[in-house]
Amino acid sequence: MTKRIRLYIDHKSPYAYLAKDSAYELERDCGAEIDWLPYTLDIPSYLGSARLAPDGTLLEDNRTPHQWRRVRYTYKDVRRYANLRGLTIRGTQKIWDSSLAAIGMLWANRQGKDALRNYNDIVYERFWRRELDIEDRHLIQGVLREAGCEVGGFPAYLDGEGRTEHDRIRAEAEEMGVFGVPTFVIDGELFWGREHLELIRQRLAG
């Protein structure tokens, strides 16, 4: 019987980006079925917020020194692994509202696994190259079209059912104990972080 795994991600999380291809491999190698679900992070609630100019000048700062140390370490850490994979991860210039991109993922998921994968690949790569504004609904709709999705009903979905679904999934995730991404859920057990992928493989193998 195919094992189903819930995977909660956020497109503004570099750690979720690094886990994406490994999740594809998990499906392929272990015969698992992954449900890709959004968990939109509220980063200012635990890491504060800041806004930078294109040249790196600090325009707005609502972080403690401790929070800045965590943020700087995070980017150093993810770049270590990104360099091994040939991925580009450029630091963001503000705290993004990624809920629109998350709703786009829900729409893509309705149109099949290939559309979902294409969508996630495009959004992650372009966002972390600073080539995609994930708060621009027209650009997200364009990515959906490029990923092979029918987009005629997307604007209405975005403002109605999609937003409701996004909020419901996030609330259910928090009731389950989800607090960050990537989080894998197998038989109700949570595994936070891509470092647990080998353990997940062992679980799937019985």
Secondary structure as UniProt FT lines:
FT   STRAND          4..9
FT   TURN            11..12
FT   HELIX           14..30
FT   STRAND          33..38
FT   HELIX           44..47
FT   STRAND          49..52
FT   TURN            54..55
FT   STRAND          58..62
FT   HELIX           65..85
FT   HELIX           99..109
FT   TURN            110..111
FT   HELIX           113..128
FT   TURN            129..130
FT   TURN            134..135
FT   HELIX           137..146
FT   TURN            147..148
FT   TURN            152..153
FT   HELIX           154..159
FT   HELIX           161..176
FT   STRAND          183..186
FT   TURN            187..188
FT   STRAND          189..192
FT   HELIX           194..196
FT   HELIX           197..204
//
